[in-house]
Amino acid sequence: MNQKLKEKITESLSSVLPVTCIVLILGITITPIPLDPLMLFLAGAAFLIIGMGFFTLGVDMAMMPIGEKVGAQLAKAKKLPVIVIACVIIGAMVTVAEPDLQVLARQTPAVPDMVLILAVAAGVGFFLALAFLRSLFGWSLSHILLVCYIILFILAFYIPGDFLAVAFDSGGVTTGPITVPFIMALGVGLSSIGQGKNADSDSFGLVSLCSIGPILSVMILGLLFQSSSGAYEPMTIPSISNSQDLWLAFQSELPHYAAEVFTALFPILAFFLLFQIFFLKMRRRQVVKILVGMLYSYIGLTLFLTGVNVGFMPAGSYLGKQMASLPYRWILVPVAMLIGYYIVKAEPAVQVLNKQVADVTGGSISEKTMMTGLSIGMALSLGFSLFRVITGLPLLAFLLPGYALALGLSFVVPPVFTSIAFDSGGVASGPMTATFLLPLCMGACEALGGNILTDAFGIVAMVAMTPLIIIQLIGLFFELKTRREKAVSRHPVVDMEQEFINLEEEPYEP
């Protein structure tokens, strides 16, 4: 076990180190960083590395097995009311506890925190039920996505501007480190006894539909709820004069996030124990392994969230303000793209998705291919987001053509790529986006005198959109390559050297 933990921490080190280096280089070149946010950032990076190592190991030991077992058990029941009710409860339960959603709610002045959280939870619950039914009955994911996004973009023209960006952002943050492993494992458990030829594509797609639910529910909330349009409160950075102050900054927040993660994981643990008693009846050794994995997940997620909230959030806000105040503020765009390319590697749920894609597809879609596609997509989304902050262009100017392209591609690429692509969009927008990239945009927007709710918010939506386009393009190239290989195999090339007859060696007959 110690060896596995070392491997996971080493992997997380390689993921977090590039982002740390970029921030340090920025600090000694174009945006000098005071010691207070710099020390917080470096300490936060250490928390991040250790926390991600523990969390990913815990996911392998506990979250994935629980989801697979529960998914298979629900599928075996084949009682639609039971499946629907269970999915609604599971979806709402894991969403309320999702740390990313808590972060977004605290940063959204237009809506009371609990109102936003409950609306999002309801959306995830109902759409998880829809996703489950789609897998059971083999409904086309492309058609469902097309109908849903048409409805979303129609509603987008009627809701207040304060709700639009928040609605699309809520769809991205919902699919975070708690939700993604559990929901994806549910899909694997379901597909294990589902349709044979569609097993690969059916094991994905749950996350993509669960990302639509929050958008729709917050839009409906925007039609019914009168926004208070609360004022944005700039982030304050604690004063750090020595190592003791640095430790106290993290120590004071550690119990808060420990309680938050406990609230997140306890319902999942209780749900598993009930299933174990009444349905699963796993062996004692398996149960103990899962319990140890849950402990690892608890330790890892606590350290991770403490690190990103205490260390990375102030650094992101400060960098955004400083770069936006430079005479050459357009440097925000390439710098953000560079940060985006590497920061996606530090998202815990991304590691889970890439591993599962490689396992389910038998290695035909490698982890390296997925990571490259997600990195490119994240870089583009950050570039577009900061361009939007600088210019003040509306969010729909990017989302409408982007999703039109993505939905169009879904009808020509293999179904498994469509499912993986739309899942990847939700997975890429995790805690790093909510706690570092969003403050980066908010800081830049504040320095430029823009509207925080309409200009800065929406970055999560952009992050959720661009990777799914890139992954589908990879799928399109994969499909074209496969067709060429099949065409060559059907029409073998004639070896002319072997078939050629040398007439000079043939005996001449008059």
MIVO-396459 format. One line per 4 residues: for each residue y, x, z of N, C-alpha, C. Coordinates in steps of 0.2 Angstrom, whole numbers. Atoms other than C-alpha are relative to their C-alpha. Layout:
residues N
Y:X:Z:Y:X:Z:Y:X:Z ~ ...
***
This chain:
residues 510
-6:4:0:0:0:0:6:4:0 ~ -6:-4:0:12:14:4:1:3:-7 ~ -1:-3:7:9:22:-13:3:-5:-5 ~ -3:5:4:13:5:-21:7:-1:1
-7:0:-2:29:4:-11:4:5:-3 ~ -4:-6:3:34:21:-16:1:-1:-8 ~ -1:1:8:31:17:-35:6:-5:-1 ~ -5:5:1:42:1:-33:7:3:2
-7:-2:-2:56:10:-24:2:5:-6 ~ -1:-5:6:55:24:-38:3:-4:-6 ~ -3:4:6:57:10:-51:7:-3:1 ~ -6:3:-2:71:2:-42:6:6:0
-5:-5:1:80:19:-41:2:2:-7 ~ -2:-1:7:79:22:-59:4:-6:-3 ~ -4:5:3:86:5:-62:7:0:3 ~ -7:0:-3:101:6:-50:4:6:-1
-3:-6:1:105:24:-53:5:1:-5 ~ -5:0:6:114:22:-70:6:-4:2 ~ -6:3:-1:126:9:-64:4:4:5 ~ -4:-3:-5:130:19:-49:4:6:-3
-4:-5:4:134:34:-60:6:-2:-4 ~ -6:2:4:145:24:-71:6:-2:4 ~ -5:1:-4:155:18:-57:3:6:3 ~ -3:-6:-2:157:35:-50:4:4:-5
-3:-3:6:162:42:-67:7:-4:-1 ~ -6:4:1:175:28:-68:5:2:6 ~ -4:-1:-5:181:32:-51:4:7:0 ~ -3:-7:0:185:51:-55:4:1:-7
-3:-1:6:192:47:-72:6:-5:-1 ~ -5:5:2:202:31:-77:2:-4:6 ~ -1:4:-5:201:21:-61:-2:3:7 ~ 2:-3:-7:202:31:-44:-1:-5:5
2:5:-5:193:22:-31:1:3:7 ~ -1:-2:-6:199:23:-13:-7:1:4 ~ 6:-1:-4:186:29:0:-3:-6:3 ~ 3:6:-3:184:12:8:-5:-4:-5
5:3:4:176:3:-7:-5:4:-3 ~ 5:-5:2:168:19:-13:-6:1:4 ~ 5:0:-5:158:21:3:-4:-6:1 ~ 3:6:-1:154:3:4:-5:-1:-6
4:0:6:147:4:-14:-6:4:0 ~ 6:-4:0:136:19:-12:-5:-2:6 ~ 5:3:-5:129:12:4:-4:-6:-2 ~ 3:6:3:126:-4:-5:-5:2:-5
5:-2:4:117:5:-18:-7:2:3 ~ 6:-2:-4:105:13:-5:-4:-7:2 ~ 3:6:-2:102:-5:2:-4:-3:-6 ~ 3:3:6:99:-11:-16:-7:3:-2
6:-3:2:86:2:-20:-6:-1:4 ~ 6:1:-4:75:0:-5:-1:-8:0 ~ 2:7:0:77:-19:-5:-3:-2:-6 ~ 3:2:6:72:-21:-23:-7:3:0
7:-2:0:57:-10:-20:-5:-5:4 ~ 4:5:-5:51:-21:-5:-1:-7:-4 ~ 0:7:3:55:-37:-15:-5:0:-5 ~ 4:0:6:46:-33:-31:-8:1:2
7:0:-3:30:-28:-21:-2:-6:3 ~ 2:7:-3:31:-44:-11:-1:-5:-5 ~ 1:5:5:33:-54:-27:-7:1:-3 ~ 6:-1:3:17:-46:-34:-6:-3:5
5:1:-5:7:-49:-17:0:-8:2 ~ -1:7:-3:14:-67:-13:3:-5:-4 ~ -3:5:4:26:-76:-24:-4:-2:-6 ~ 4:2:6:16:-75:-40:-7:-3:2
6:3:-2:-1:-79:-32:1:-7:2 ~ -1:7:-2:6:-94:-23:2:-5:-6 ~ -1:4:6:14:-101:-39:-5:-1:-4 ~ 5:2:4:-1:-99:-49:-5:-4:3
4:4:-4:-12:-107:-36:2:-7:0 ~ -3:7:0:-1:-122:-34:1:-3:-7 ~ 0:3:7:2:-124:-53:-7:-2:-2 ~ 7:2:2:-17:-124:-56:-2:-6:4
2:5:-4:-20:-136:-42:4:-7:-2 ~ -4:6:2:-6:-148:-48:-3:-2:-7 ~ 2:1:7:-13:-147:-66:-7:-4:1 ~ 7:3:-1:-31:-151:-60:1:-7:3
-1:7:-3:-24:-167:-51:0:-5:-6 ~ -1:5:6:-19:-175:-68:2:-7:2 ~ -3:6:-2:-10:-188:-59:7:0:-1 ~ -7:-1:2:7:-190:-67:5:-1:6
-5:1:-5:16:-197:-52:0:5:5 ~ 1:-6:-5:9:-183:-40:4:6:-3 ~ -3:-6:3:14:-170:-53:8:0:0 ~ -7:1:0:32:-177:-55:3:1:7
-3:0:-6:35:-180:-37:0:7:3 ~ 0:-7:-3:29:-162:-32:4:4:-4 ~ -5:-4:4:39:-154:-46:7:-1:3 ~ -7:2:-3:55:-163:-40:1:3:7
-1:-2:-7:52:-158:-22:0:8:0 ~ 0:-7:1:47:-140:-27:7:3:-3 ~ -6:-2:3:62:-138:-38:6:0:4 ~ -6:0:-4:75:-144:-26:-1:4:6
1:-5:-6:67:-134:-12:2:7:-1 ~ -2:-7:2:68:-117:-20:7:1:-2 ~ -7:0:2:85:-121:-27:5:0:5 ~ -5:0:-6:94:-125:-11:0:6:4
1:-6:-3:87:-109:-4:2:6:-4 ~ -1:-6:4:92:-98:-19:7:3:2 ~ -6:-3:-3:104:-85:-13:6:1:-6 ~ -5:0:5:113:-84:-30:4:-6:0
-4:6:0:118:-102:-29:5:0:6 ~ -4:0:-5:125:-99:-12:6:4:-1 ~ -6:-4:1:136:-85:-18:5:-3:-5 ~ -4:3:5:142:-95:-33:4:-6:4
-3:6:-3:146:-110:-22:6:3:5 ~ -5:-3:-4:156:-99:-10:6:2:-4 ~ -6:-3:4:167:-92:-24:3:-6:-5 ~ -2:5:4:170:-109:-32:5:-5:4
-5:4:-4:186:-117:-25:0:-8:-2 ~ -1:7:2:185:-133:-35:-4:-5:3 ~ 5:5:-3:170:-141:-27:-3:2:7 ~ 3:-2:-6:164:-141:-9:-7:3:-1
6:-3:1:149:-130:-7:-6:-4:0 ~ 6:4:-1:136:-142:-1:-1:-5:-6 ~ 0:5:6:141:-155:-15:-3:3:-6 ~ 3:-3:6:138:-142:-28:-7:2:1
7:-2:-2:122:-136:-20:-5:-5:-1 ~ 5:6:1:114:-153:-19:0:-3:-7 ~ 0:3:7:119:-158:-37:-4:5:-4 ~ 5:-5:4:111:-142:-44:-7:0:2
7:1:-2:96:-144:-33:-4:-6:-4 ~ 3:6:3:93:-162:-40:-1:2:-7 ~ 1:-2:7:95:-155:-58:-6:4:-1 ~ 6:-4:1:82:-142:-56:-6:-3:2
6:3:-2:70:-153:-47:-2:-5:-6 ~ 2:4:5:70:-166:-61:-2:3:-7 ~ 2:-3:6:70:-154:-75:-6:5:0 ~ 6:-3:-2:56:-144:-67:-6:-5:-2
5:5:1:46:-160:-68:-1:-1:-8 ~ 0:1:8:51:-162:-87:-4:6:-3 ~ 3:-6:3:45:-144:-90:-7:0:1 ~ 7:1:-1:29:-147:-82:-4:-5:-4
3:5:5:25:-162:-92:0:2:-7 ~ 0:-3:7:30:-153:-108:-6:5:-1 ~ 6:-4:1:17:-140:-104:-7:-4:0 ~ 6:4:0:4:-153:-100:-2:-4:-6
1:4:6:6:-163:-115:2:3:-7 ~ -1:-4:6:11:-149:-127:6:-2:-4 ~ -6:2:3:28:-156:-131:4:6:-3 ~ -4:-5:3:39:-145:-142:6:2:4
-6:-3:-4:51:-134:-132:6:0:-4 ~ -6:-1:4:63:-132:-147:3:-7:-1 ~ -3:7:0:65:-151:-149:3:-2:6 ~ -3:2:-6:68:-154:-131:7:4:2
-6:-4:-1:81:-140:-130:5:-2:-4 ~ -5:2:4:90:-146:-145:3:-7:2 ~ -3:6:-3:92:-164:-138:4:1:6 ~ -4:-2:-6:97:-157:-121:7:3:-1
-6:-4:2:110:-145:-128:5:-5:-4 ~ -4:5:3:117:-159:-139:4:-4:5 ~ -3:4:-5:120:-170:-124:5:4:4 ~ -4:-4:-4:127:-155:-114:7:1:-4
-6:-1:3:140:-151:-127:4:-6:-2 ~ -4:6:1:145:-169:-130:4:-1:7 ~ -3:1:-7:148:-170:-111:6:5:1 ~ -5:-5:-1:158:-154:-112:7:-2:-2
-6:2:3:172:-162:-121:4:-5:5 ~ -3:5:-4:175:-175:-107:1:2:7 ~ 0:-2:-7:173:-166:-91:7:4:1 ~ -6:-5:-1:188:-157:-82:-1:7:-1
1:-7:1:191:-139:-86:-3:4:6 ~ 2:-3:-6:188:-134:-68:-8:0:1 ~ 7:1:0:170:-140:-70:-4:3:-5 ~ 4:-2:6:165:-134:-87:-3:7:1
3:-7:-1:163:-115:-83:-5:0:6 ~ 4:1:-6:156:-119:-66:-7:-3:-1 ~ 6:4:2:143:-131:-74:-5:5:-3 ~ 4:-4:4:137:-118:-86:-2:6:4
2:-5:-4:137:-104:-73:-5:-2:5 ~ 5:2:-5:127:-114:-61:-7:0:-3 ~ 6:0:3:113:-115:-74:-3:7:0 ~ 2:-7:0:112:-96:-74:-2:2:7
1:-3:-7:113:-92:-55:-6:-4:3 ~ 5:3:-3:100:-105:-51:-7:3:-1 ~ 6:-4:1:86:-95:-59:1:7:3 ~ -1:-6:-3:87:-81:-47:-6:3:3
6:-3:-2:75:-70:-37:-5:-4:4 ~ 4:4:-3:68:-84:-27:-4:-5:-5 ~ 3:5:5:66:-97:-41:-4:3:-5 ~ 4:-2:6:60:-87:-55:-7:2:1
8:-2:-1:44:-79:-48:-4:-6:1 ~ 4:6:-2:39:-96:-41:-1:-4:-6 ~ 0:4:5:43:-106:-56:-5:3:-6 ~ 3:-4:6:36:-93:-69:-8:0:2
7:0:-2:20:-92:-59:-3:-7:0 ~ 3:7:1:18:-111:-59:-2:-1:-7 ~ 2:0:7:18:-110:-78:-6:3:-2 ~ 6:-4:1:5:-97:-78:-6:-4:3
5:4:-3:-6:-108:-66:-2:-6:-4 ~ 1:6:4:-4:-123:-77:-3:2:-7 ~ 2:-2:7:-7:-114:-94:-8:3:1 ~ 7:-2:0:-24:-107:-87:-5:-5:-1
5:6:2:-32:-124:-89:3:-4:-5 ~ -3:4:5:-21:-130:-102:-3:1:-7 ~ 3:-1:7:-22:-130:-121:-1:7:-2 ~ 2:-6:2:-30:-115:-128:5:4:-4
-4:-3:5:-20:-110:-143:8:1:3 ~ -7:0:-2:-3:-114:-134:1:3:7 ~ 0:-3:-6:-7:-105:-118:6:5:2 ~ -5:-5:-1:5:-91:-120:7:-3:0
-7:4:0:20:-102:-125:1:-4:6 ~ -1:5:-5:16:-115:-112:1:4:7 ~ -1:-3:-6:16:-102:-98:7:2:1 ~ -8:-1:0:35:-99:-102:3:-6:-2
-4:5:1:49:-111:-104:2:-5:6 ~ -2:3:-6:49:-118:-87:7:2:3 ~ -6:-3:-2:64:-107:-82:6:-3:-4 ~ -6:2:5:74:-112:-98:2:-7:1
-2:7:-1:73:-131:-94:3:0:7 ~ -3:0:-7:76:-128:-76:8:2:0 ~ -7:-3:0:93:-119:-81:4:-6:-3 ~ -4:5:3:98:-135:-91:2:-5:6
-1:5:-5:96:-147:-76:7:1:4 ~ -6:-1:-4:110:-139:-65:6:-1:-5 ~ -6:1:4:122:-139:-80:2:-7:-1 ~ -1:7:1:119:-157:-83:3:-4:6
-1:3:-6:120:-162:-65:8:1:2 ~ -7:-1:-2:137:-153:-62:5:-3:-5 ~ -4:4:5:144:-161:-78:1:-7:2 ~ -1:7:-3:140:-178:-71:4:0:6
-4:0:-6:147:-173:-55:8:1:-2 ~ -7:0:2:163:-168:-64:3:-6:-3 ~ -2:6:3:164:-185:-72:1:-5:6 ~ 0:5:-5:162:-194:-55:5:3:6
-3:-3:-5:170:-181:-43:7:2:-1 ~ -7:-2:1:189:-178:-41:1:7:3 ~ -1:-7:-3:191:-159:-40:6:1:4 ~ -6:-1:-4:202:-153:-27:4:6:-2
-3:-6:3:206:-137:-37:3:4:5 ~ -2:-5:-6:207:-126:-22:2:6:-3 ~ -2:-6:2:215:-110:-23:-5:6:1 ~ 4:-5:0:206:-94:-26:3:5:5
-2:-5:-5:206:-82:-11:-2:7:-2 ~ 2:-7:2:207:-63:-16:-4:3:5 ~ 5:-3:-4:193:-53:-9:4:6:4 ~ -2:-5:-4:197:-42:6:-5:6:1
4:-6:-1:190:-24:8:1:2:7 ~ -1:-2:-7:186:-19:26:2:7:0 ~ -2:-7:-1:194:-3:32:-6:5:3 ~ 5:-5:-2:182:12:33:3:7:2
-3:-6:-2:188:27:43:-6:5:2 ~ 5:-5:-2:171:35:48:-7:-3:-1 ~ 7:2:2:152:33:46:-2:-6:5 ~ 2:6:-4:151:21:61:3:-7:-3
-4:6:3:164:9:53:-5:-2:-6 ~ 4:1:6:153:10:37:-7:-4:2 ~ 6:3:-3:137:5:47:2:-7:3 ~ -2:7:-3:146:-9:56:2:-5:-5
-2:5:5:152:-17:40:-7:-3:-3 ~ 6:3:2:134:-19:35:-4:-3:5 ~ 3:3:-6:127:-22:52:3:-7:2 ~ -3:7:-2:139:-37:55:-2:-5:-5
2:5:5:133:-45:39:-8:-1:-1 ~ 8:0:1:114:-41:40:-3:-6:3 ~ 3:6:-3:110:-55:52:1:-6:-4 ~ -2:6:4:119:-68:41:-5:0:-6
4:0:6:109:-63:26:-8:-1:2 ~ 7:1:-3:93:-62:36:-2:-7:1 ~ 1:8:-1:95:-80:41:0:-3:-6 ~ 0:3:6:99:-85:24:-6:1:-4
6:-1:4:84:-77:16:-6:-4:4 ~ 5:3:-3:73:-84:30:0:-8:-1 ~ -1:7:2:80:-102:26:-3:0:-7 ~ 3:1:7:75:-98:8:-7:1:-1
7:-1:0:58:-92:11:-5:-4:4 ~ 4:4:-5:52:-103:25:-3:-6:-3 ~ 3:6:3:50:-119:15:-5:2:-5 ~ 5:-3:4:40:-109:2:-6:1:4
5:-2:-4:29:-102:15:-4:-6:3 ~ 2:6:-3:27:-119:24:-4:-4:-5 ~ 3:3:6:23:-127:7:-7:3:-2 ~ 7:-3:1:9:-114:4:-5:-1:5
5:1:-6:1:-116:21:-2:-7:0 ~ 3:7:1:0:-135:18:-5:0:-5 ~ 5:0:6:-8:-132:1:-6:3:2 ~ 5:-3:-2:-19:-120:9:-5:-4:4
4:4:-4:-25:-131:22:-4:-6:-3 ~ 3:6:3:-28:-147:11:-3:1:-6 ~ 2:-1:7:-31:-140:-6:-3:6:-2 ~ 2:-6:2:-33:-122:-9:-6:3:3
5:-3:-4:-44:-116:5:-2:7:-2 ~ 2:-7:2:-43:-98:0:-3:4:6 ~ 3:-4:-6:-52:-84:10:5:3:4 ~ -5:-2:-5:-44:-77:25:4:7:-2
-3:-6:2:-41:-60:17:5:-1:-5 ~ -6:2:5:-31:-68:3:6:-2:3 ~ -5:3:-4:-21:-78:15:4:6:3 ~ -3:-5:-3:-17:-62:25:5:4:-5
-3:-3:5:-12:-53:9:7:-3:-2 ~ -6:4:2:0:-67:4:5:0:6 ~ -5:0:-6:8:-67:22:3:7:0 ~ -3:-7:0:11:-48:21:5:0:-6
-5:0:6:19:-50:4:6:-4:1 ~ -6:4:-1:30:-64:10:5:4:5 ~ -4:-4:-4:36:-52:24:3:6:-4 ~ -3:-5:4:39:-38:11:6:-4:-4
-5:3:3:49:-51:1:6:-2:4 ~ -5:2:-5:59:-56:16:4:6:2 ~ -4:-6:-1:64:-38:20:4:2:-6 ~ -4:-3:6:68:-33:3:6:-5:-3
-5:4:3:78:-48:-2:6:0:5 ~ -5:0:-5:88:-47:15:4:7:-1 ~ -3:-7:2:92:-28:11:4:-1:-6 ~ -3:0:6:96:-32:-7:6:-4:0
-6:5:0:108:-47:-4:6:3:5 ~ -5:-3:-4:117:-37:10:3:6:-4 ~ -3:-6:4:119:-22:-2:5:-3:-5 ~ -4:2:5:126:-32:-16:6:-4:2
-5:3:-2:137:-43:-6:5:4:4 ~ -5:-4:-4:145:-30:6:2:6:-4 ~ -1:-6:4:144:-15:-6:3:-1:-7 ~ -2:1:7:145:-21:-24:5:-5:-1
-5:5:1:156:-36:-23:7:3:1 ~ -7:-3:0:172:-27:-17:1:5:-5 ~ -1:-5:5:169:-13:-29:1:-3:-7 ~ -1:4:7:167:-25:-44:7:-3:0
-6:3:0:183:-34:-39:6:5:-1 ~ -5:-5:1:193:-18:-37:0:3:-7 ~ 0:-3:6:187:-10:-53:3:-5:-5 ~ -3:5:4:192:-26:-62:7:0:0
-7:0:-1:209:-26:-55:4:6:-3 ~ -3:-6:2:213:-8:-58:-1:1:-8 ~ 1:-1:7:206:-8:-76:5:-5:-4 ~ -4:4:4:216:-23:-81:7:1:1
-7:-2:-1:232:-15:-74:2:6:-4 ~ -1:-6:4:230:0:-85:4:-2:-7 ~ -4:2:7:242:1:-101:-5:-2:-5 ~ 5:2:5:226:1:-111:-5:-4:3
5:5:-4:218:-14:-103:-6:-2:-5 ~ 5:1:5:207:-16:-119:-6:4:2 ~ 6:-4:-2:196:-3:-111:-5:-4:4 ~ 4:5:-4:189:-17:-100:-6:-2:-4
6:2:4:178:-22:-115:-6:5:-1 ~ 6:-5:1:168:-6:-119:-3:2:7 ~ 2:-2:-7:167:-2:-100:-5:-5:2 ~ 4:6:-3:160:-19:-96:-7:0:-4
6:-1:4:148:-17:-111:-5:5:3 ~ 4:-5:-3:142:-1:-104:-4:-1:7 ~ 2:3:-6:140:-8:-87:-6:-5:-1 ~ 4:5:1:131:-23:-93:-7:3:-3
6:-2:3:118:-13:-103:-5:3:5 ~ 4:-3:-6:112:-4:-87:-1:-4:6 ~ 1:4:-6:115:-17:-74:-5:-5:0 ~ 6:5:0:102:-29:-80:-6:3:2
6:-4:-2:89:-16:-76:-1:-1:8 ~ 0:1:-8:94:-19:-57:-1:-7:2 ~ 2:7:-2:90:-38:-58:-7:-1:2 ~ 7:0:-3:75:-41:-47:-5:-5:-5
4:4:4:69:-56:-58:-2:2:-7 ~ 2:-3:7:70:-46:-74:-6:4:0 ~ 6:-4:0:57:-35:-68:-6:-4:0 ~ 5:5:0:46:-50:-64:-2:-3:-7
1:3:6:49:-58:-81:-4:5:-5 ~ 3:-4:5:45:-42:-91:-7:2:1 ~ 7:-2:-1:29:-38:-82:-4:-6:-2 ~ 4:6:1:23:-56:-84:-1:-1:-8
0:0:8:28:-56:-103:-6:5:-3 ~ 4:-5:2:18:-40:-105:-8:-2:1 ~ 6:2:-2:3:-47:-96:-3:-6:-4 ~ 2:6:3:2:-64:-104:-1:1:-8
0:-2:7:5:-57:-122:-5:6:-1 ~ 4:-6:1:-8:-43:-119:3:6:-3 ~ -4:-6:2:5:-30:-122:3:0:-7 ~ -3:0:6:10:-36:-139:8:0:0
-8:0:-1:28:-39:-132:0:5:7 ~ 0:-5:-5:30:-23:-121:6:-1:5 ~ -6:0:-5:41:-21:-105:6:3:-3 ~ -5:-4:3:51:-8:-115:4:-5:-5
-4:4:5:55:-20:-129:4:-6:3 ~ -4:5:-4:60:-34:-117:6:3:3 ~ -6:-3:-4:71:-23:-107:5:2:-5 ~ -4:-2:5:79:-16:-123:4:-6:-2
-3:7:2:83:-34:-129:4:-3:5 ~ -5:2:-6:90:-39:-112:6:4:1 ~ -6:-4:-1:101:-24:-111:5:-1:-5 ~ -4:2:6:108:-27:-128:4:-6:1
-3:7:-1:111:-45:-124:5:0:6 ~ -5:-1:-6:119:-41:-107:6:3:-2 ~ -6:-4:2:131:-28:-115:4:-5:-4 ~ -4:5:4:136:-41:-128:4:-5:4
-3:6:-4:139:-55:-115:6:3:4 ~ -6:-3:-4:150:-43:-104:6:1:-5 ~ -6:-1:4:160:-38:-119:4:-6:-2 ~ -3:7:2:163:-56:-125:4:-3:6
-3:3:-6:167:-61:-107:7:3:2 ~ -6:-3:-1:180:-48:-104:5:-1:-5 ~ -4:2:5:187:-51:-121:3:-7:1 ~ -3:6:-1:189:-69:-116:5:0:6
-5:-1:-6:198:-64:-99:6:2:-3 ~ -6:-3:3:210:-54:-109:4:-5:-4 ~ -3:4:5:214:-66:-123:1:-8:3 ~ -1:7:-2:212:-83:-113:-4:-5:-5
4:4:5:200:-90:-127:-4:-5:4 ~ 4:5:-4:191:-106:-121:-8:2:0 ~ 8:-2:0:172:-104:-116:-4:-3:-5 ~ 4:4:6:166:-117:-129:1:4:-6
-1:-3:7:173:-106:-143:-6:5:-1 ~ 6:-5:0:158:-94:-138:-6:-4:1 ~ 6:4:-2:145:-106:-131:-2:-4:-6 ~ 2:4:5:145:-118:-146:-3:4:-6
4:-3:5:141:-106:-160:-6:4:2 ~ 6:-4:-2:130:-95:-149:-6:-5:1 ~ 5:5:-1:119:-110:-144:-3:-3:-6 ~ 2:3:7:119:-117:-162:-5:5:-3
4:-5:3:112:-100:-168:-7:1:4 ~ 6:-1:-4:99:-99:-153:-4:-6:-2 ~ 4:6:1:93:-117:-156:-3:0:-8 ~ 3:0:7:92:-114:-175:-6:5:-1
5:-5:0:82:-98:-172:-7:-3:3 ~ 6:3:-3:70:-108:-161:-5:-4:-5 ~ 4:3:4:63:-117:-176:-3:4:-5 ~ 3:-4:5:59:-102:-186:-4:6:3
4:-6:-4:52:-89:-173:-6:-3:3 ~ 6:2:-3:35:-90:-165:2:-4:7 ~ -2:4:-6:35:-103:-150:0:4:6 ~ 0:-4:-6:31:-90:-138:6:4:1
-6:-4:0:46:-80:-142:6:-5:2 ~ -5:5:-2:57:-96:-140:0:-1:7 ~ 1:1:-7:50:-99:-123:2:6:4 ~ -2:-6:-4:52:-81:-117:8:1:-1
-8:-1:1:70:-80:-125:4:-4:5 ~ -4:4:-4:76:-95:-116:-1:1:8 ~ 1:-2:-7:68:-90:-100:4:6:2 ~ -4:-6:-2:76:-73:-101:7:-1:1
-7:1:-1:93:-80:-102:2:-2:7 ~ -1:2:-7:91:-88:-85:-1:6:5 ~ 2:-5:-4:83:-73:-78:5:6:0 ~ -5:-6:0:96:-60:-83:6:-1:4
-6:1:-4:110:-69:-74:-2:-1:7 ~ 2:0:-7:104:-65:-56:5:2:5 ~ -5:-2:-6:112:-58:-40:5:5:-2 ~ -5:-5:2:120:-43:-49:6:-3:-4
-5:4:3:129:-55:-60:5:-3:4 ~ -5:4:-5:136:-66:-46:4:4:4 ~ -3:-4:-6:140:-52:-34:4:6:-3 ~ -4:-6:3:147:-38:-46:4:-2:-6
-3:1:6:150:-44:-63:6:-6:0 ~ -5:6:-1:159:-61:-58:6:3:4 ~ -6:-3:-4:170:-52:-45:4:5:-5 ~ -3:-4:5:174:-39:-59:5:-4:-5
-4:4:5:180:-53:-71:5:-3:4 ~ -5:4:-4:189:-62:-56:6:5:1 ~ -5:-5:-1:198:-46:-52:5:2:-6 ~ -4:-1:6:203:-43:-70:5:-6:-1
-4:6:2:209:-61:-72:6:0:5 ~ -5:0:-5:219:-60:-56:6:5:-2 ~ -5:-5:2:228:-44:-62:4:-2:-6 ~ -4:2:6:232:-52:-79:3:-6:1
-3:6:-1:238:-68:-71:-3:-6:-3 ~ 3:5:3:225:-79:-79:-3:-5:5 ~ 3:6:-5:216:-95:-72:-7:2:1 ~ 7:-3:-2:201:-89:-62:-5:-5:-2
6:5:1:191:-106:-64:-1:0:-7 ~ 2:1:7:193:-107:-83:-1:7:-4 ~ 1:-6:4:194:-89:-88:-5:5:3 ~ 5:-5:-3:184:-78:-76:-7:-3:1
6:3:-1:171:-91:-72:-3:-2:-8 ~ 3:0:7:159:-93:-87:-4:6:-2 ~ 3:-6:2:153:-75:-87:-8:-1:1 ~ 7:1:-1:136:-81:-80:-3:-4:-6
2:3:6:135:-93:-94:-1:4:-6 ~ 1:-5:6:138:-79:-107:-6:4:1 ~ 6:-5:-2:125:-68:-98:-6:-4:-2 ~ 6:4:2:113:-83:-100:-2:-1:-7
1:2:7:116:-85:-118:-2:5:-5 ~ 1:-5:5:116:-69:-127:-7:4:0 ~ 7:-3:1:99:-61:-122:-5:-5:-3 ~ 5:5:3:90:-77:-128:1:1:-8
-1:-1:7:98:-74:-145:-4:7:-2 ~ 2:-7:1:93:-55:-145:-8:-1:0 ~ 7:0:-1:75:-59:-139:-3:-4:-6 ~ 2:3:6:73:-72:-153:0:4:-7
-1:-4:6:79:-60:-166:-6:5:0 ~ 6:-4:0:65:-48:-160:-6:-4:-2 ~ 6:4:2:53:-62:-162:0:-2:-8 ~ 0:1:7:59:-65:-180:-2:6:-4
2:-6:3:57:-47:-184:-8:1:1 ~ 7:0:-2:40:-48:-176:-4:-4:-5 ~ 3:5:4:35:-63:-186:0:3:-8 ~ -1:-3:7:41:-55:-203:-5:6:-1
5:-6:0:31:-39:-199:-7:-2:0 ~ 7:3:0:15:-49:-195:-1:-3:-7 ~ 1:2:7:17:-58:-212:-1:5:-5 ~ 1:-6:4:19:-42:-221:-7:3:0
7:-3:-1:3:-35:-213:-5:-4:-2 ~ 5:4:2:-7:-50:-217:0:0:-8 ~ 0:0:7:-1:-50:-235:-3:6:-3 ~ 3:-6:2:-6:-32:-237:-8:0:1
7:1:-1:-23:-36:-229:-4:-4:-5 ~ 3:5:5:-26:-50:-242:0:3:-6 ~ 0:-3:6:-22:-39:-256:0:8:1 ~ 0:-8:-1:-28:-21:-254:2:4:-6
-3:-5:5:-20:-7:-263:-6:4:-4 ~ 5:-3:4:-31:0:-277:1:8:0 ~ -1:-7:0:-34:19:-275:-1:2:-7 ~ 1:-1:7:-30:24:-293:-3:7:-1
4:-7:1:-37:42:-290:-7:-1:-1 ~ 7:1:0:-54:35:-287:-2:-5:-6 ~ 2:5:6:-53:21:-301:1:3:-7 ~ -2:-3:6:-46:33:-314:-6:3:-3
6:-3:3:-59:38:-327:3:6:-5 ~ -2:-6:4:-57:56:-334:-4:-1:-7 ~ 4:1:7:-61:53:-353:-2:7:-2 ~ 3:-7:3:-63:72:-356:-7:1:3
6:-1:-2:-78:72:-345:-6:-5:-2 ~ 5:5:2:-86:57:-353:-3:3:-7 ~ 3:-3:6:-99:62:-367:2:-4:-6 ~ -2:3:6:-93:58:-384:-5:-3:-4
6:3:5:-104:46:-395:4:-2:-6 ~ -3:2:6:-99:45:-413:-2:-7:-2
***
